[in-house]
Amino acid sequence: MNQTYQPKFGHCPCCNPAIEMLLHSAIARSRFMHLGTGALASKIGLAGKSKSVPFTRRSAGSSEQAEANIADVIYINAEVVTLDDKDSIVEAVAVKDGRILAVGSKSDVLHHKSDTTEIIDLNGSVMVPGFIDAHGHFLQQGLAKIVADLLPPPDGGVKTIDEVVTVLKEWATGKQQGSDGSEIENIKLAGWIVGLGYDDAQFLDADRGKHPTRVELDNVSKEDPVMAVHSSGHLIACNSKALELAGIEATTPNPPGGVIRRGENNEPNGVLEETACMQVLGLLALQKPEALAMMVEKANDIFAENGFTTVQDGRASKSVFDALKEVAKTGKLRVDVHAYVDCQMVSNVHEDEWPTKWYSNHLRLAGVKLNLDGSVQGKTAWLSKPYENNPPKDAPQGYATNKDQEVLKQVSNAFDRDLQIITHCNGDMAAQQYIEAVDKATKKYLKKHRKSYMPDLRPVMIHAQTVSNGQLGEMKRLGIIPSFFSSHVYYWGDWHRDETLGPDRAKDISPTQWAIDHDIKFSTHNDAPVVLPDAIRLMWATTNRRTRSGQVLGQEQRVSNLQALKSVTLWAAYQIFEEESKGSIEVGKLADFAILSANPLDAELDSDNKILNVKSMQQIKVLATIKEGQYVYNPNKEVTVFSTNP
C-alpha cells in the first residue's frame, strides 16, 4: 500500500496522545501511590473472580432451591427496556447476588419476595441496561478532572484564548479535596500549571483556528511552567518556562514526526505538534501521591453519573496498567473496567497474570491496542484524498503512524495469542491498511495452525470516522467490528464540513446506517476525555446527526433510537465478549442498570437543537446507576421509595 509514513508518536495512542503521554509520565515517574489502604494494597493478591463469570443456575429440586428463588431486591413500577430478543417492555425486575433473578410483571416478580427482600419503587422511571463504554480512557478522564478544565461549551466554558489564560490562573491559585478529605493546592499537586481540552475550532471570532502561544501563557505565569493540551491531544501550548525546562529554543530542530511552531527569528512560539510534545510531557510528574486516588475517584464518579456500569481504558502503557491493577486490588473501582494494553509498548501482554476472561475486583485485561493514524480535526488522520482547506504542506492527506509490515505483525501476534485487538483508524486509508492486515493475518493463522476456520476474536476498528461503504462490506466479511465516534457529528461536524473534509465527505462520517445495511453490530463511543462520557448525547448525536450549529450532517446515516440504544448496551457488550452477562435485562445477567427520566425509544428528532423538543433525547436525565444490584450513583433519593410491603 502506498503511504506517507511518519515516525510514531511514542507508538501513538488513540486520538489523544498528548493526554496519554501526560498520564503515562505522571504515573511512571511516581514512586508510590496513596490509595487510602496503607500496606493492605501490597498484601491483596488476585481476589476471587468477580460476578462477571458465566451464570450458573441451581438444579431444580435441590435443598437450596427455595432460598435461590428469593430476591435480595425487587424493582417495581418501572418501564423496563429489556432489549431481549423480543425487545420486551416490562414493569419489574428481581435481583439475587448481583444478578437478575426474574423479569416481568409486578405480580409475577413479587413471587420472589420474602420478609428480607428490599422493594424499590421506581415510580414510573425508565430502567435500561447499564451503559457500556465501547471506547474511552478511564484514568485519562480522571486526570482531566483534577487539572484545569479548558473545554468549550457545552462541556466547559472556554471560548477564547483570554479565557484559557483566566481559567489557568484560577486553577493555579485554587485547591481541591484529596481522597482523605484534606485540601491540596493545585500547583503543589501537579508541580506545573496544567489544563486540558482547549479547542481552536470552537474559539470565537478572531481567535478561531488559533492556539495560545507562549506570549499569552506567560501571562499565566513566568515563574512556573504552564501547559495547555489541545482537545484532540495532538498538540500542546506552553509558556516560556516550560520551553526553557524542555530545552526547546530557536536552534532546536523539529523531531521526526513532530513540529515546533515558530515565530520571528525561528523562535518557538510555544505550540508543539505530535512528537514535539514529548520533550515537555516527559518532564511532568504528579507531585502528590494522592493524585492517583483522586483520578480514580473522579473517573468512577463521572462515568457512574452518566449511567455507565462498564468502562474502557482504551490504551494503557505498562505503568498505567500496573496502576490500574493496584487500584483494583484495593477495591477502589466501582464500575467494571476493561483495559487494552498498547501492543507496541508492551510486547508480552499475553504473559500478564491478570485475568482476561473475567473481572477481578472490577478489572479485566481485555486485549491489545494498536494505532494507525491521527485525528481528522487535527488534519493528521490518513485520508485517500487531501484535506479540504489548508492541507498540511508535507502531508496533505495526513499520514500513517505504522508501516504495513508492522501492522500485519501486530495483528498476527494478537491472533496467535488469542487476544482481541482494537485499532485506531480515523482516515479511510488507515481503515484500508487495517482491513488488509486482518485479511492477511487471518490467512496466516489458518495456514500456520492448519485450520479451516478462525476463532472468534472480534477485531475492532476504533472511530472508523471516514470508512467507506465498500470497506464496511469487507469488515463484515472479516468480522471487524466498527466502533463509531458518533459524537464527532455534533462536536466537530461543522468543522469537518467547512474545513477538513468538505460537505460531500463530511456527511458520511461515522456511517452507522451503512453498518446497518451490512448487518453489522456496531458500537458508539465518546472517547472520553476527548468529550465527556455522556451516553445520552451520544445516542442523540447518532439518531439526530445535528452539528453545533443545528444543521443535519448526513441525514441518510441516521439510525433508529433502538439501534442507538443497542450501540451503547447490547452491541457494545458483544464487542467486548460480554453479551452473555451484560447489555440486556434478562435472567442470569448482571444487575447493571441505568435509571432514566424518560424512555429513549420514545424520543423524537429535534427540529432545532437550540430549542429542544419536549421529547428530545437530550431532555433525558440519568437519575441513578446500579452496578450488580448496588447503587453507584443515586443523587436524588426521592427517585426511590423503600418498602417491604408494596
C-alpha positions as CSV (number, residue, x, y, z in Angstrom):
1,M,0.0,0.0,0.0
2,N,1.3,3.5,-0.9
3,Q,1.7,5.5,2.2
4,T,3.3,8.6,3.6
5,Y,4.9,7.2,6.8
6,Q,5.7,9.4,9.7
7,P,7.6,8.1,12.8
8,K,5.3,7.0,15.6
9,F,4.4,9.4,18.4
10,G,5.8,7.1,21.1
11,H,3.6,4.4,19.4
12,C,0.9,7.0,19.2
13,P,-2.2,6.2,21.3
14,C,-5.7,6.8,20.3
15,C,-6.8,10.2,19.2
16,N,-5.3,11.9,22.3
17,P,-1.6,11.0,22.5
18,A,-0.6,14.1,24.5
19,I,-3.1,13.3,27.2
20,E,-2.0,9.6,27.3
21,M,1.7,10.6,27.5
22,L,0.9,13.1,30.2
23,L,-0.8,10.3,32.2
24,H,2.0,7.8,31.5
25,S,4.7,10.3,32.6
26,A,2.8,11.2,35.7
27,I,2.3,7.6,36.8
28,A,5.6,6.2,35.6
29,R,7.6,8.9,37.5
30,S,5.6,8.4,40.7
31,R,7.4,6.3,43.4
32,F,4.3,5.2,45.2
33,M,0.5,5.5,45.2
34,H,-1.7,6.7,48.0
35,L,-4.9,4.7,47.8
36,G,-6.2,5.0,51.3
37,T,-5.3,1.5,52.4
38,G,-1.7,1.6,53.5
39,A,0.1,-1.7,53.4
40,L,-3.0,-3.5,52.6
41,A,-2.5,-2.8,48.9
42,S,0.7,-4.9,48.7
43,K,-0.9,-7.8,50.5
44,I,-4.0,-8.3,48.4
45,G,-3.4,-10.7,45.6
46,L,-5.8,-11.6,42.9
47,A,-9.1,-11.8,44.7
48,G,-11.7,-14.2,43.6
49,K,-13.3,-13.9,40.3
50,S,-16.0,-11.2,40.1
51,K,-19.6,-11.9,39.5
52,S,-19.0,-11.5,35.8
53,V,-18.3,-15.2,35.4
54,P,-20.9,-17.2,33.4
55,F,-24.1,-17.5,35.3
56,T,-24.9,-21.0,36.8
57,R,-28.4,-21.9,37.7
58,R,-29.1,-24.2,40.6
59,S,-30.7,-27.5,39.7
60,A,-34.4,-27.9,40.3
61,G,-35.4,-29.7,43.4
62,S,-32.2,-29.0,45.3
63,S,-32.4,-28.2,49.0
64,E,-31.2,-24.7,48.2
65,Q,-33.8,-24.0,45.5
66,A,-36.2,-22.1,47.7
67,E,-33.5,-19.8,49.0
68,A,-32.2,-19.3,45.5
69,N,-35.5,-18.1,44.3
70,I,-35.8,-15.4,47.0
71,A,-34.6,-12.0,45.7
72,D,-32.3,-9.6,47.6
73,V,-34.0,-6.6,45.9
74,I,-37.0,-6.1,43.6
75,Y,-37.6,-3.1,41.5
76,I,-41.2,-2.3,40.8
77,N,-43.3,0.3,38.9
78,A,-40.7,0.8,36.3
79,E,-40.7,1.0,32.5
80,V,-38.1,-1.7,31.9
81,V,-36.5,-1.7,28.5
82,T,-35.1,-5.2,28.4
83,L,-33.5,-5.4,24.9
84,D,-34.2,-9.1,24.9
85,D,-34.8,-10.9,21.6
86,K,-38.4,-9.5,21.5
87,D,-37.4,-6.0,22.8
88,S,-39.9,-6.6,25.6
89,I,-41.0,-3.8,27.9
90,V,-41.9,-5.0,31.4
91,E,-42.5,-3.4,34.8
92,A,-40.4,-5.3,37.4
93,V,-37.0,-6.9,38.0
94,A,-35.8,-9.1,40.8
95,V,-32.1,-9.4,41.7
96,K,-30.2,-12.1,43.6
97,D,-26.5,-12.0,44.4
98,G,-25.9,-9.2,41.9
99,R,-27.6,-11.0,39.1
100,I,-31.1,-10.8,37.5
101,L,-33.4,-13.4,39.1
102,A,-36.7,-12.6,37.4
103,V,-38.1,-10.1,34.8
104,G,-41.7,-9.5,34.1
105,S,-44.9,-8.1,35.6
106,K,-45.0,-6.8,39.1
107,S,-47.3,-9.6,40.3
108,D,-45.1,-12.3,38.8
109,V,-41.8,-10.9,40.0
110,L,-43.1,-10.3,43.6
111,H,-43.4,-14.1,43.9
112,H,-39.6,-13.9,44.6
113,K,-40.2,-11.7,47.7
114,S,-39.6,-12.6,51.3
115,D,-39.5,-10.6,54.5
116,T,-35.8,-9.8,53.9
117,T,-36.3,-8.6,50.3
118,E,-35.8,-4.9,49.7
119,I,-38.5,-3.4,47.5
120,I,-37.6,-0.4,45.4
121,D,-40.4,1.6,43.8
122,L,-39.1,3.4,40.8
123,N,-42.2,5.5,40.5
124,G,-42.6,5.2,36.7
125,S,-38.9,5.8,35.9
126,V,-37.3,4.0,33.0
127,M,-34.8,1.2,33.5
128,V,-32.4,0.3,30.7
129,P,-29.3,-1.9,30.8
130,G,-26.2,-0.1,32.2
131,F,-24.4,1.7,29.5
132,I,-21.2,0.2,28.2
133,D,-18.3,2.4,27.2
134,A,-17.1,0.8,23.9
135,H,-14.0,3.1,23.8
136,G,-12.7,5.6,26.2
137,H,-9.9,6.2,28.7
138,F,-10.9,5.7,32.3
139,L,-7.8,7.1,34.0
140,Q,-7.3,9.9,31.5
141,Q,-10.8,11.1,32.3
142,G,-9.9,11.1,36.0
143,L,-6.8,13.1,35.1
144,A,-8.9,15.6,33.2
145,K,-11.0,16.2,36.3
146,I,-8.1,17.2,38.5
147,V,-6.3,19.7,36.2
148,A,-7.8,22.9,34.7
149,D,-10.9,22.4,32.6
150,L,-10.3,24.2,29.2
151,L,-13.2,22.5,27.4
152,P,-15.5,24.7,25.3
153,P,-19.3,24.7,25.7
154,P,-21.4,22.6,26.2
155,D,-18.9,20.5,28.3
156,G,-17.0,23.5,29.6
157,G,-17.0,27.3,29.2
158,V,-13.7,28.3,27.5
159,K,-14.5,30.2,24.2
160,T,-11.4,32.4,23.7
161,I,-7.7,32.4,24.3
162,D,-8.1,35.1,27.0
163,E,-10.4,32.6,28.8
164,V,-7.8,29.9,28.6
165,V,-5.4,32.3,30.4
166,T,-8.1,33.2,33.0
167,V,-9.0,29.6,33.8
168,L,-5.4,28.5,34.1
169,K,-4.7,31.4,36.5
170,E,-7.7,30.5,38.6
171,W,-6.7,26.8,38.8
172,A,-3.1,27.8,39.7
173,T,-4.3,29.5,42.9
174,G,-7.0,27.0,43.7
175,K,-7.3,23.9,45.9
176,Q,-9.1,20.7,45.7
177,Q,-10.0,18.0,48.2
178,G,-7.9,14.9,48.4
179,S,-9.2,11.3,48.9
180,D,-8.6,11.7,52.6
181,G,-10.6,14.9,52.8
182,S,-7.6,17.2,53.1
183,E,-7.2,20.2,50.9
184,I,-4.3,20.2,48.3
185,E,-3.1,23.2,46.5
186,N,-3.4,22.6,42.7
187,I,0.1,23.9,41.9
188,K,1.6,21.6,44.5
189,L,-0.5,18.6,43.2
190,A,0.9,18.9,39.7
191,G,4.1,20.9,40.1
192,W,3.0,22.6,36.8
193,I,0.1,24.7,35.8
194,V,-1.8,22.3,33.5
195,G,-5.1,22.4,31.6
196,L,-6.8,20.0,29.2
197,G,-9.3,20.5,26.4
198,Y,-8.9,23.9,24.7
199,D,-10.3,23.7,21.1
200,D,-9.2,26.3,18.5
201,A,-12.0,25.1,16.2
202,Q,-14.5,26.3,18.8
203,F,-12.9,29.6,19.7
204,L,-15.0,32.7,18.9
205,D,-14.4,35.3,16.2
206,A,-10.7,36.4,15.8
207,D,-9.4,33.5,17.9
208,R,-11.0,30.8,15.8
209,G,-8.4,28.5,14.4
210,K,-5.6,29.9,16.6
211,H,-3.7,28.4,19.5
212,P,-2.5,30.0,22.7
213,T,1.2,30.9,22.4
214,R,4.0,31.4,24.9
215,V,3.2,35.1,24.9
216,E,-0.4,34.5,26.2
217,L,0.6,31.7,28.5
218,D,3.4,33.9,30.0
219,N,0.5,36.0,31.4
220,V,-0.5,33.0,33.5
221,S,3.0,32.7,35.0
222,K,6.6,33.4,34.1
223,E,8.0,31.5,37.1
224,D,6.0,28.3,36.9
225,P,5.8,26.1,33.8
226,V,2.4,26.2,32.0
227,M,1.0,23.7,29.6
228,A,-2.4,23.7,27.8
229,V,-3.3,20.4,26.0
230,H,-5.5,20.6,22.9
231,S,-8.8,18.7,22.9
232,S,-7.5,16.3,20.3
233,G,-4.4,15.6,22.3
234,H,-2.2,16.1,19.3
235,L,-0.9,19.5,20.2
236,I,0.1,21.3,23.4
237,A,0.7,25.0,24.1
238,C,3.5,26.0,26.6
239,N,4.8,29.1,28.2
240,S,8.4,30.3,28.1
241,K,9.3,28.5,31.3
242,A,8.1,25.1,30.0
243,L,10.0,25.6,26.8
244,E,13.1,26.5,28.8
245,L,12.9,23.4,31.0
246,A,12.5,21.2,27.9
247,G,15.5,22.9,26.2
248,I,13.4,24.0,23.2
249,E,14.9,27.1,21.6
250,A,15.5,28.6,18.1
251,T,18.2,26.1,17.2
252,T,16.2,23.1,18.3
253,P,15.3,21.0,15.2
254,N,11.9,19.6,14.7
255,P,11.8,16.0,15.9
256,P,10.8,13.3,13.4
257,G,7.0,13.2,13.2
258,G,6.6,16.5,15.0
259,V,6.7,20.2,14.6
260,I,7.9,23.1,16.8
261,R,5.8,26.0,15.6
262,R,7.9,29.2,15.4
263,G,7.7,33.0,15.1
264,E,10.2,35.6,14.4
265,N,13.9,34.7,14.2
266,N,12.8,31.0,14.3
267,E,11.9,31.3,18.0
268,P,9.4,28.7,19.2
269,N,6.0,30.2,19.7
270,G,5.0,27.7,22.4
271,V,2.8,25.4,20.2
272,L,4.1,21.9,19.8
273,E,2.7,19.2,17.5
274,E,2.8,15.4,17.8
275,T,6.3,14.0,18.8
276,A,7.5,17.5,19.7
277,C,5.2,17.4,22.7
278,M,7.2,14.6,24.3
279,Q,10.1,16.8,25.2
280,V,7.7,18.7,27.5
281,L,5.4,15.9,28.6
282,G,8.3,13.8,29.8
283,L,9.2,16.4,32.4
284,L,5.8,16.3,34.2
285,A,5.1,14.1,37.2
286,L,2.3,14.5,39.6
287,Q,3.9,15.7,42.8
288,K,1.4,14.3,45.3
289,P,0.8,10.5,45.7
290,E,-2.8,11.3,46.4
291,A,-3.3,12.3,42.8
292,L,-3.9,8.7,41.6
293,A,-6.6,8.1,44.2
294,M,-8.2,11.4,43.2
295,M,-8.1,10.4,39.5
296,V,-9.7,7.1,40.2
297,E,-12.5,8.5,42.4
298,K,-13.3,11.3,39.9
299,A,-13.4,8.8,37.0
300,N,-15.6,6.5,39.0
301,D,-18.0,9.4,39.6
302,I,-18.3,10.9,36.2
303,F,-18.9,7.5,34.4
304,A,-21.4,6.4,37.1
305,E,-23.2,9.8,36.9
306,N,-23.7,9.2,33.2
307,G,-25.2,5.7,33.6
308,F,-22.1,3.7,32.7
309,T,-21.5,0.4,34.6
310,T,-18.7,-0.8,32.3
311,V,-16.0,1.4,31.0
312,Q,-12.8,1.1,29.0
313,D,-9.2,2.1,29.5
314,G,-8.5,2.0,25.8
315,R,-4.8,2.3,25.6
316,A,-2.6,1.6,28.6
317,S,1.1,1.6,28.9
318,K,2.7,-0.9,31.3
319,S,2.9,1.7,34.1
320,V,-0.7,2.7,33.6
321,F,-2.0,-0.9,33.6
322,D,0.1,-1.6,36.7
323,A,-1.5,1.4,38.4
324,L,-5.0,0.0,37.4
325,K,-4.1,-3.3,38.9
326,E,-3.0,-1.8,42.2
327,V,-6.2,0.3,42.2
328,A,-8.3,-2.8,41.6
329,K,-6.6,-4.8,44.4
330,T,-7.6,-2.1,46.9
331,G,-11.2,-2.3,45.8
332,K,-11.4,1.3,44.5
333,L,-13.1,0.5,41.2
334,R,-16.9,0.9,41.4
335,V,-17.6,0.1,37.8
336,D,-16.1,-2.6,35.6
337,V,-13.0,-1.5,33.6
338,H,-11.9,-3.5,30.6
339,A,-8.3,-2.5,29.7
340,Y,-6.3,-2.7,26.5
341,V,-2.6,-2.5,26.6
342,D,-0.5,-0.9,23.8
343,C,0.9,-3.9,21.9
344,Q,3.9,-1.8,20.7
345,M,4.9,-0.6,24.1
346,V,4.3,-3.9,25.9
347,S,5.2,-7.0,23.7
348,N,4.4,-9.6,26.3
349,V,0.8,-8.7,27.2
350,H,-0.2,-12.3,26.8
351,E,2.1,-13.3,29.7
352,D,0.4,-10.9,32.2
353,E,-1.1,-12.8,35.2
354,W,-4.3,-10.6,35.3
355,P,-7.4,-12.4,34.1
356,T,-8.6,-11.8,30.5
357,K,-11.9,-13.8,30.5
358,W,-13.4,-12.4,33.8
359,Y,-13.1,-9.4,36.1
360,S,-11.0,-9.5,39.2
361,N,-12.1,-6.6,41.5
362,H,-13.8,-4.9,38.6
363,L,-10.7,-5.0,36.3
364,R,-10.2,-7.2,33.2
365,L,-7.3,-7.4,30.8
366,A,-9.4,-7.3,27.6
367,G,-6.7,-7.3,24.9
368,V,-4.3,-5.0,23.0
369,K,-4.4,-1.7,21.3
370,L,-2.8,-0.5,18.0
371,N,-2.8,2.9,16.4
372,L,-2.6,3.6,12.6
373,D,-3.1,7.4,12.2
374,G,-4.0,10.7,13.9
375,S,-7.2,12.9,14.1
376,V,-9.4,14.3,11.4
377,Q,-9.9,17.6,13.2
378,G,-6.1,18.0,13.6
379,K,-5.6,17.1,9.9
380,T,-3.3,14.2,10.8
381,A,-5.7,11.3,10.1
382,W,-4.6,9.3,6.9
383,L,-7.1,10.0,4.1
384,S,-7.2,8.9,0.5
385,K,-7.7,12.5,-0.7
386,P,-6.2,15.7,0.6
387,Y,-7.9,17.8,3.3
388,E,-10.4,20.3,2.0
389,N,-8.9,23.6,3.2
390,N,-5.3,24.5,4.0
391,P,-4.0,20.9,3.8
392,P,-0.6,20.3,5.6
393,K,2.2,21.0,3.1
394,D,4.3,18.0,4.0
395,A,1.3,15.5,4.2
396,P,-1.8,17.0,2.5
397,Q,-3.7,13.7,3.1
398,G,-2.4,13.1,6.6
399,Y,-0.1,10.1,7.3
400,A,0.3,6.6,8.6
401,T,1.8,6.0,12.0
402,N,2.9,2.4,11.2
403,K,4.2,0.7,8.1
404,D,2.2,-2.2,6.6
405,Q,4.6,-4.9,7.8
406,E,4.4,-3.6,11.4
407,V,0.6,-3.6,11.3
408,L,0.5,-7.2,9.9
409,K,3.0,-8.2,12.6
410,Q,0.9,-6.8,15.5
411,V,-2.4,-8.2,14.2
412,S,-0.9,-11.6,13.6
413,N,0.6,-11.6,17.1
414,A,-2.8,-10.9,18.6
415,F,-4.4,-13.6,16.6
416,D,-1.8,-16.2,17.5
417,R,-2.1,-15.3,21.2
418,D,-5.9,-15.4,21.2
419,L,-6.0,-11.7,22.1
420,Q,-8.6,-9.2,20.9
421,I,-7.0,-6.3,19.1
422,I,-8.7,-2.9,18.9
423,T,-7.2,-0.5,16.4
424,H,-7.4,3.3,16.0
425,C,-8.4,4.2,12.4
426,N,-9.8,7.7,11.7
427,G,-8.9,8.0,8.0
428,D,-10.1,5.7,5.2
429,M,-6.5,4.9,4.2
430,A,-5.8,3.8,7.8
431,A,-9.0,1.7,7.7
432,Q,-7.8,0.1,4.5
433,Q,-4.4,-0.7,6.0
434,Y,-6.2,-2.4,8.9
435,I,-8.6,-4.3,6.7
436,E,-5.7,-5.7,4.6
437,A,-3.7,-6.6,7.7
438,V,-6.7,-8.5,9.2
439,D,-7.2,-10.3,5.9
440,K,-3.6,-11.4,5.6
441,A,-3.3,-12.2,9.3
442,T,-6.4,-14.5,9.0
443,K,-4.8,-16.4,6.1
444,K,-1.5,-16.7,8.0
445,Y,-3.4,-18.0,11.1
446,L,-5.3,-20.6,9.1
447,K,-2.2,-21.8,7.3
448,K,0.0,-21.8,10.5
449,H,-2.5,-23.7,12.6
450,R,-3.8,-25.8,9.8
451,K,-7.4,-24.9,10.5
452,S,-10.3,-24.2,8.2
453,Y,-11.9,-21.6,10.5
454,M,-10.8,-18.6,12.5
455,P,-11.5,-18.4,16.2
456,D,-14.0,-15.6,17.3
457,L,-11.5,-12.8,18.0
458,R,-13.7,-9.8,17.1
459,P,-11.1,-7.3,16.0
460,V,-12.4,-3.8,16.4
461,M,-11.9,-0.6,14.3
462,I,-11.9,2.3,16.7
463,H,-13.5,5.5,15.4
464,A,-13.9,4.4,11.8
465,Q,-14.6,8.1,11.0
466,T,-14.3,8.1,7.3
467,V,-14.7,4.4,6.4
468,S,-16.4,3.8,3.1
469,N,-19.5,1.7,2.3
470,G,-17.3,-0.8,0.4
471,Q,-14.9,-1.0,3.3
472,L,-17.7,-1.9,5.7
473,G,-18.6,-4.8,3.4
474,E,-15.1,-6.1,3.8
475,M,-15.2,-5.6,7.5
476,K,-18.4,-7.7,7.6
477,R,-16.6,-10.4,5.7
478,L,-13.7,-10.4,8.1
479,G,-15.6,-9.9,11.3
480,I,-14.2,-6.5,12.1
481,I,-16.5,-4.5,14.4
482,P,-16.7,-0.7,13.9
483,S,-16.9,1.4,17.0
484,F,-18.0,4.8,15.8
485,F,-17.2,8.1,17.4
486,S,-20.7,9.4,16.6
487,S,-20.4,12.4,19.0
488,H,-18.0,13.8,16.4
489,V,-21.0,14.7,14.3
490,Y,-22.1,17.2,16.9
491,Y,-18.8,18.4,18.3
492,W,-16.8,18.8,15.0
493,G,-19.4,18.3,12.3
494,D,-19.3,21.9,11.2
495,W,-15.5,22.0,11.3
496,H,-15.4,18.8,9.1
497,R,-17.9,20.2,6.6
498,D,-16.3,23.6,6.3
499,E,-12.6,23.0,6.9
500,T,-11.3,19.4,7.0
501,L,-13.4,17.2,4.7
502,G,-15.8,19.3,2.8
503,P,-19.6,18.7,2.6
504,D,-19.5,15.5,0.4
505,R,-17.1,13.6,2.7
506,A,-18.3,15.1,6.0
507,K,-21.9,13.9,5.6
508,D,-20.8,10.3,5.8
509,I,-18.5,10.4,8.9
510,S,-19.4,7.7,11.4
511,P,-21.6,5.9,8.8
512,T,-23.9,4.0,11.2
513,Q,-26.7,3.4,8.6
514,W,-24.2,1.8,6.2
515,A,-23.2,-0.6,9.0
516,I,-26.9,-1.5,9.5
517,D,-27.2,-2.1,5.7
518,H,-24.4,-4.6,6.0
519,D,-26.0,-6.2,9.1
520,I,-23.1,-5.2,11.3
521,K,-23.4,-4.9,15.1
522,F,-21.6,-1.6,15.8
523,S,-20.9,0.3,18.9
524,T,-20.6,4.0,19.6
525,H,-18.4,5.9,21.9
526,N,-17.3,9.4,23.3
527,D,-13.6,8.6,23.6
528,A,-13.6,10.3,27.0
529,P,-11.9,12.6,27.9
530,V,-11.9,13.9,24.3
531,V,-15.5,14.7,25.1
532,L,-17.4,13.9,28.3
533,P,-18.8,10.4,28.7
534,D,-22.4,11.4,28.1
535,A,-24.3,8.4,26.8
536,I,-27.5,10.4,26.3
537,R,-25.8,13.0,24.0
538,L,-24.0,10.1,22.2
539,M,-27.4,8.5,21.4
540,W,-28.8,11.8,20.4
541,A,-25.9,12.5,18.0
542,T,-26.3,9.0,16.5
543,T,-30.0,9.5,15.8
544,N,-30.2,13.2,15.1
545,R,-26.8,13.9,13.4
546,R,-27.0,17.6,14.2
547,T,-23.9,19.8,14.5
548,R,-23.3,22.6,16.9
549,S,-24.9,25.0,14.5
550,G,-28.1,22.9,14.4
551,Q,-27.6,21.6,10.9
552,V,-28.2,18.0,10.0
553,L,-25.0,16.3,8.7
554,G,-25.7,13.2,6.7
555,Q,-29.4,12.5,7.3
556,E,-29.1,9.2,5.4
557,Q,-26.8,7.9,8.1
558,R,-29.3,8.4,10.9
559,V,-30.4,5.2,12.7
560,S,-33.3,4.4,14.9
561,N,-33.5,5.1,18.7
562,L,-33.4,1.3,19.3
563,Q,-30.3,0.9,17.3
564,A,-28.6,3.8,19.1
565,L,-29.5,2.3,22.5
566,K,-28.2,-1.1,21.5
567,S,-24.9,0.5,20.3
568,V,-24.2,1.6,24.0
569,T,-25.6,-1.6,25.6
570,L,-26.2,-4.9,23.8
571,W,-23.9,-4.4,20.8
572,A,-21.2,-2.8,22.9
573,A,-21.4,-5.9,25.2
574,Y,-20.9,-8.1,22.1
575,Q,-17.9,-6.1,21.1
576,I,-16.1,-6.8,24.4
577,F,-17.3,-10.5,24.6
578,E,-19.6,-9.8,27.4
579,E,-23.0,-10.3,25.8
580,E,-23.7,-13.3,28.0
581,S,-23.6,-11.2,31.1
582,K,-24.4,-7.7,30.1
583,G,-26.2,-5.5,27.6
584,S,-29.8,-6.5,28.2
585,I,-32.1,-7.1,31.1
586,E,-32.6,-10.9,31.1
587,V,-32.5,-13.6,33.7
588,G,-28.9,-14.6,34.6
589,K,-27.2,-11.4,33.5
590,L,-25.6,-8.9,35.8
591,A,-27.9,-6.5,37.5
592,D,-26.4,-3.5,35.8
593,F,-28.9,-0.7,35.2
594,A,-29.3,2.9,34.3
595,I,-32.4,4.6,35.6
596,L,-33.6,7.3,33.3
597,S,-36.2,10.1,33.4
598,A,-37.8,9.0,30.1
599,N,-37.6,6.2,27.6
600,P,-35.0,6.8,24.8
601,L,-37.1,4.7,22.5
602,D,-39.8,7.3,22.6
603,A,-37.5,10.3,21.9
604,E,-38.3,12.4,18.9
605,L,-36.0,14.0,16.4
606,D,-35.2,17.7,17.1
607,S,-36.2,20.3,14.5
608,D,-33.9,22.8,16.1
609,N,-31.4,21.7,18.7
610,K,-31.3,25.2,20.2
611,I,-35.0,24.8,21.2
612,L,-35.2,21.2,22.2
613,N,-38.4,19.3,21.6
614,V,-40.3,18.2,24.7
615,K,-39.4,14.6,23.8
616,S,-35.9,15.2,22.6
617,M,-33.3,12.6,23.5
618,Q,-31.3,15.4,25.1
619,Q,-34.0,16.0,27.6
620,I,-33.5,12.6,29.2
621,K,-31.6,12.6,32.5
622,V,-29.8,9.8,34.3
623,L,-31.5,9.5,37.7
624,A,-29.4,6.7,39.1
625,T,-26.9,4.0,38.2
626,I,-26.9,0.4,39.6
627,K,-24.0,-1.9,39.4
628,E,-24.7,-5.6,40.3
629,G,-27.7,-4.6,42.3
630,Q,-26.0,-1.8,44.2
631,Y,-26.3,2.0,43.7
632,V,-23.1,3.6,42.4
633,Y,-25.0,6.8,41.6
634,N,-28.2,8.0,43.3
635,P,-28.2,11.7,44.0
636,N,-31.9,12.2,44.1
637,K,-33.1,9.9,46.9
638,E,-36.7,10.9,46.0
639,V,-36.4,8.7,42.9
640,T,-36.8,5.6,45.1
641,V,-39.3,4.7,47.8
642,F,-38.3,1.9,50.0
643,S,-40.9,-0.5,51.4
644,T,-41.2,-4.2,52.3
645,N,-44.9,-4.3,51.8
646,P,-45.9,-2.7,48.5
